Amino acid sequence: MRRQSRHSATVSLSEQQEPTSDPVLAAEMADWVDHGLNQLPIEQRLTLELAYTMGYSLEEIAAITEAPVGTVKARMFHARQKLRRCLPDMGGLSTASSARVE
């Protein structure tokens, strides 16, 4: 029951962005994030989607993917690093200007 309520309340990565009143901007942001996710290797993308979209814990993801928890952590780390590098470029921001924003 606890797991089911947690899963029904989770949202996708693209929906976790700051709320906006502009539906076109929201759709563009969702497409941008989805395109970034598509750039990732399948294992990394699956790991992020299981964690952020479906709300699974590291241990649950490890069981689902039949990988050690350390591997799951590494996949998440590398996936976030890749997204951090590719999303600004896809959005038209240079890496240097995005580093100043962070």
C-alpha positions as CSV (number, residue, x, y, z in Angstrom):
1,M,0.0,0.0,0.0
2,R,2.8,2.4,0.9
3,R,4.6,1.6,-2.4
4,Q,1.5,2.1,-4.4
5,S,0.8,5.5,-2.9
6,R,4.4,6.6,-3.5
7,H,4.2,5.5,-7.1
8,S,0.9,7.3,-7.8
9,A,2.3,10.5,-6.4
10,T,5.6,10.5,-8.4
11,V,6.2,12.6,-11.4
12,S,8.5,12.4,-14.4
13,L,11.8,14.3,-14.6
14,S,10.3,16.7,-17.1
15,E,7.4,17.5,-14.8
16,Q,9.7,18.3,-11.8
17,Q,10.8,21.6,-13.3
18,E,9.7,24.9,-11.8
19,P,6.0,25.5,-12.4
20,T,5.2,27.8,-15.3
21,S,2.1,29.4,-16.6
22,D,3.2,29.1,-20.2
23,P,2.1,25.6,-21.5
24,V,4.3,26.0,-24.6
25,L,7.3,26.6,-22.5
26,A,6.4,23.7,-20.3
27,A,6.1,21.4,-23.3
28,E,9.4,22.6,-24.7
29,M,11.1,21.9,-21.3
30,A,9.6,18.4,-21.2
31,D,10.8,17.7,-24.8
32,W,14.3,19.1,-24.0
33,V,14.7,16.8,-20.9
34,D,13.3,13.8,-22.8
35,H,15.7,14.4,-25.6
36,G,18.6,14.6,-23.1
37,L,17.4,11.3,-21.6
38,N,17.4,9.7,-25.0
39,Q,21.1,10.6,-25.3
40,L,22.0,8.3,-22.3
41,P,22.9,4.6,-22.5
42,I,19.8,2.5,-21.8
43,E,21.1,1.3,-18.4
44,Q,21.6,4.9,-17.2
45,R,18.2,6.1,-18.6
46,L,16.4,3.2,-17.0
47,T,18.0,3.8,-13.7
48,L,17.0,7.5,-13.7
49,E,13.5,6.8,-14.8
50,L,13.0,4.1,-12.2
51,A,14.3,6.5,-9.5
52,Y,12.7,9.8,-10.5
53,T,9.6,8.8,-12.5
54,M,8.6,5.7,-10.6
55,G,10.0,6.5,-7.2
56,Y,11.9,3.3,-6.6
57,S,14.7,3.3,-4.0
58,L,18.3,2.3,-4.9
59,E,17.8,-1.2,-3.4
60,E,14.6,-1.7,-5.4
61,I,16.3,-0.5,-8.6
62,A,19.2,-2.9,-7.9
63,A,16.7,-5.8,-7.6
64,I,14.8,-4.8,-10.7
65,T,17.9,-4.4,-12.9
66,E,19.7,-7.3,-11.2
67,A,22.7,-5.1,-10.5
68,P,24.6,-4.3,-7.3
69,V,23.5,-1.1,-5.4
70,G,27.0,0.3,-6.1
71,T,26.4,-0.1,-9.8
72,V,23.0,1.6,-9.6
73,K,24.6,4.5,-7.8
74,A,27.4,4.8,-10.4
75,R,24.8,4.7,-13.3
76,M,22.8,7.5,-11.6
77,F,26.0,9.6,-11.1
78,H,27.2,9.2,-14.6
79,A,23.7,9.8,-16.1
80,R,23.4,13.1,-14.1
81,Q,26.9,14.1,-15.2
82,K,26.1,13.5,-18.9
83,L,22.8,15.4,-18.6
84,R,24.6,18.3,-16.9
85,R,26.9,18.4,-19.9
86,C,24.5,17.8,-22.8
87,L,21.4,19.7,-21.7
88,P,22.9,23.2,-21.8
89,D,24.3,22.5,-25.3
90,M,21.0,21.3,-26.5
91,G,19.3,24.4,-25.0
92,G,21.7,26.7,-26.8
93,L,23.8,27.5,-23.7
94,S,27.5,27.1,-23.8
95,T,29.2,25.0,-21.1
96,A,31.0,28.1,-19.8
97,S,27.9,30.1,-19.3
98,S,26.1,27.2,-17.6
99,A,28.9,26.8,-15.2
100,R,28.4,30.4,-14.0
101,V,24.7,29.8,-13.5
102,E,25.3,26.8,-11.2
